[in-house]
Amino acid sequence: MYPSLTPPRQVKIGDAAAFAGITPRAIRHYHEIGLLPEPERGGDGRRRYGYDDMTRLLWIRKMADAGISLDDMRTAFGETRDEALDIESVLGRLAETLAAQEATIKRRRAAVQRLQAVGSPLGLLSELVTDRLSHLPPGALRPSDLDTLLVTERIFGPLGAAIQAGTFIMLATHPDLRAEEDRLEAAEAALDDGVEPDDPRVEELAVQRCAHLMALIRAIEAAGLHADEEKIFETYDAALTAEEGKEMSAATAITKMPYDFSPARMRCVELAGRLFGEALADAHSADS
């Protein structure tokens, strides 16, 4: 004797969900957003789903698998059967969305490949920066160096960070310059809130920092890195991407990046910057 294959006239939400390959929670969500009309409840207070409900659920599942959003599904279904299958107006937007996703995936795949080739976290910086540093041996750059390049890239863009990379090349390849950099950083960090801005140490450190910056400039020129920087300036504008062109202005970025510097240290930074600018101007005057 063959078993009976008579289908039920209606099913409960759990059976409906199992048949459609979704969850009861998803069906309840469809009711909440108006995508699936809520059926009447039976005598036991539970919803019962019939043939039309099940076909609607199956179409929803198929459309979701195709990447169509729930909002677009509501538009596509409309109120009549003919409108339910007319989803052409949605497909154009879906195609555009998929194209954008493909472009994003392509960029992310390229980023992952760079990380694999260059290493992390250096590979997360712009290619303009990593290209300048690619000849350095592993470990030559300190985490604090990379942090500084990251901040500079955010404030002044890849070009600013690429130019600053010359400084870190010198620090990585000249132990004497690195030792002086470490000494100055330690001395500047000691200018805490207990030190008055007019303390003589502030001006002394500013003069020493200026001298160190000038020594770095001379080392960069002696190594021929300034010629590389000139080439970067020449080619950067042509290679500027749309994303890089959308960076916030340097003035805006500087006001949003916190530095927990005491008033004494801030005065030291400002004074060193002014002295360095004057020293550069004098050097250029002497060369001309």
C-alpha positions in Angstrom: 0.0 0.0 0.0 1.3 3.4 -1.0 1.5 6.1 1.7 -0.8 9.1 1.4 0.7 12.1 -0.4 -2.2 14.5 0.3 -0.6 17.9 1.0 -1.9 20.1 3.9 -4.1 23.0 3.1 -2.1 25.3 5.4 1.1 25.0 7.4 2.5 26.6 10.5 5.3 29.2 10.4 8.0 26.6 11.2 7.0 24.4 8.3 6.7 27.4 6.0 10.2 28.5 6.9 11.7 25.1 6.5 10.2 24.7 3.0 11.4 28.1 1.9 14.9 27.6 3.4 14.7 30.5 5.7 14.0 31.1 9.4 10.7 31.9 11.2 12.4 35.0 12.4 12.9 36.1 8.8 9.2 35.5 8.0 8.1 37.6 11.0 10.4 40.4 9.7 8.8 40.2 6.3 5.4 40.7 8.0 6.8 43.7 10.0 8.1 45.5 6.9 5.0 44.8 4.7 6.8 42.5 2.3 4.7 39.5 3.1 1.0 39.9 4.1 0.3 38.5 7.6 -2.1 35.6 7.3 -5.0 35.1 9.6 -4.5 33.1 12.7 -6.1 29.7 13.3 -8.2 28.7 16.3 -5.0 28.1 18.3 -3.9 31.7 17.7 -1.1 30.6 15.4 -0.5 31.9 11.8 -1.3 29.5 9.0 0.4 29.8 5.6 -1.3 28.7 2.3 -0.1 28.3 -1.3 0.1 32.0 -2.1 2.1 32.7 1.0 4.5 29.9 0.1 5.1 31.1 -3.4 5.7 34.6 -2.2 8.3 33.3 0.3 10.0 31.3 -2.5 10.2 34.4 -4.7 11.6 36.4 -1.8 14.2 33.8 -1.3 15.2 33.8 -5.0 15.4 37.6 -5.1 17.5 37.7 -2.0 19.9 35.1 -3.5 20.2 37.5 -6.5 21.2 40.3 -4.2 17.9 42.3 -4.4 17.3 44.3 -1.3 14.1 44.0 0.8 13.1 47.6 0.0 13.4 46.8 -3.7 11.4 43.7 -3.3 8.5 45.6 -1.9 8.6 47.9 -5.0 8.9 44.9 -7.3 6.0 42.9 -5.9 3.5 45.7 -6.0 -0.1 44.8 -5.5 -0.9 42.5 -8.4 0.4 39.3 -9.7 1.7 40.8 -12.9 3.6 43.5 -10.9 5.1 40.8 -8.7 7.2 39.4 -11.5 8.1 42.8 -13.0 11.4 43.5 -11.4 13.2 45.1 -14.3 13.2 48.5 -12.6 15.2 47.0 -9.8 17.7 45.2 -11.9 19.4 48.3 -13.2 20.1 49.6 -9.7 21.3 46.1 -8.7 23.7 46.0 -11.6 25.2 49.3 -10.6 25.5 48.1 -7.0 27.3 45.0 -8.1 29.6 47.0 -10.3 30.5 49.2 -7.3 31.0 46.1 -5.1 33.3 44.6 -7.8 35.4 47.8 -7.9 35.6 47.7 -4.1 36.7 44.0 -4.1 39.3 44.8 -6.7 40.8 47.6 -4.6 40.8 45.4 -1.5 42.4 42.5 -3.3 45.1 44.9 -4.5 45.6 46.1 -0.9 45.9 42.5 0.3 48.4 41.7 -2.4 50.5 44.8 -1.4 50.4 43.7 2.3 51.6 40.3 1.3 54.4 41.7 -0.8 55.5 44.6 1.4 54.4 43.4 4.8 52.2 44.8 7.5 51.7 47.5 8.6 54.0 49.2 6.1 51.9 47.9 3.3 48.9 49.8 4.6 50.6 53.1 3.7 50.2 54.6 0.3 52.3 53.0 -2.5 54.1 56.3 -3.0 55.4 56.0 0.6 56.2 52.3 0.6 58.1 52.5 -2.7 60.6 55.0 -1.1 61.1 52.6 1.8 61.1 49.3 -0.1 64.9 49.0 -0.1 65.2 49.1 3.7 65.8 45.8 5.5 63.0 44.3 7.6 62.9 46.0 11.1 64.8 49.0 10.0 61.8 51.2 10.7 60.4 51.5 14.2 56.7 51.3 15.0 56.9 54.9 16.0 58.3 55.8 12.6 55.4 54.1 10.9 52.9 55.8 13.2 54.4 59.2 12.3 54.2 58.4 8.6 50.6 57.3 9.0 49.6 60.6 10.7 51.6 62.6 8.1 49.8 60.8 5.3 46.5 61.7 6.8 47.3 65.4 7.3 49.5 66.1 4.3 48.6 63.2 2.0 50.8 60.6 0.4 53.1 63.2 -1.1 53.9 64.7 2.3 54.5 61.3 3.8 56.7 60.2 0.9 58.9 63.3 1.4 59.0 62.6 5.1 60.1 59.1 4.3 63.5 60.5 3.4 64.0 61.4 7.0 63.3 57.9 8.2 65.6 56.4 5.6 68.4 58.5 7.0 67.5 57.5 10.6 67.5 53.9 9.6 70.8 54.0 7.8 72.8 56.4 10.0 73.2 55.3 13.6 74.6 58.6 14.7 71.5 60.5 13.5 69.2 57.9 15.1 71.0 58.3 18.4 70.6 62.0 18.3 66.9 61.7 17.4 66.4 59.4 20.3 68.2 61.8 22.7 66.1 64.7 21.5 62.8 62.8 21.7 63.6 61.8 25.3 64.6 65.4 26.3 61.4 66.8 24.6 59.2 64.2 26.4 60.7 65.4 29.7 59.2 68.9 29.0 56.1 68.0 31.0 53.5 70.2 32.7 56.0 70.8 35.5 58.3 72.7 33.2 57.5 76.4 32.5 57.4 77.5 28.9 60.1 80.1 29.5 62.5 77.5 31.1 65.9 77.9 29.5 65.8 74.2 28.5 63.0 74.9 26.1 65.1 77.2 23.9 68.2 75.1 24.2 66.3 72.0 23.0 64.7 74.0 20.1 68.2 75.1 19.0 69.4 71.5 19.2 66.3 70.2 17.3 66.9 72.7 14.6 70.5 71.7 14.2 69.5 68.0 14.0 66.9 68.8 11.3 69.6 70.6 9.3 71.9 67.6 9.7 69.2 65.4 8.3 68.7 67.7 5.4 72.4 67.6 4.6 72.5 63.8 4.9 69.5 63.5 2.5 71.2 65.8 0.0 74.5 63.9 0.3 72.7 60.6 -0.3 70.9 62.0 -3.4 67.5 61.5 -1.9 66.5 65.1 -2.7 66.6 64.2 -6.4 64.1 61.4 -5.8 61.9 63.9 -4.0 62.0 66.2 -7.0 60.8 63.4 -9.2 58.0 62.6 -6.8 56.8 66.2 -7.0 56.9 66.0 -10.7 54.9 62.8 -11.1 52.5 63.0 -8.1 49.9 65.3 -9.6 49.5 63.1 -12.6 49.1 60.0 -10.5 46.7 61.6 -8.0 43.7 59.3 -7.5 40.1 60.4 -6.8 40.2 59.1 -3.3 43.4 60.9 -2.4 41.9 64.1 -3.9 39.1 63.9 -1.3 41.3 64.2 1.7 40.4 66.9 4.2 42.6 70.0 4.2 45.8 70.0 6.3 44.6 72.9 8.4 41.4 70.9 9.3 43.3 67.7 9.9 45.8 69.3 12.3 43.0 70.6 14.5 41.5 67.1 14.9 44.7 65.1 15.7 45.4 65.3 19.4 48.9 65.6 20.8 49.2 65.6 24.6 52.0 68.2 24.7 52.6 70.4 27.6 52.8 74.2 27.0 56.6 74.0 27.4 56.9 71.3 24.8 54.5 73.1 22.4 56.7 76.2 22.7 59.8 74.1 22.0 58.1 72.6 18.8 57.0 76.1 17.6 60.4 77.6 18.3 62.3 74.8 16.6 60.1 75.1 13.6 60.7 78.8 13.3 64.5 78.4 13.7 64.5 75.6 11.1 62.6 77.8 8.6 65.1 80.6 9.1 68.0 78.2 8.8 66.6 76.9 5.5 66.1 80.4 4.2 69.7 81.3 5.1 71.0 78.1 3.4 69.1 78.9 0.2 70.4 82.4 0.2 74.0 81.2 0.6 73.6 78.8 -2.3 72.2 81.5 -4.6 
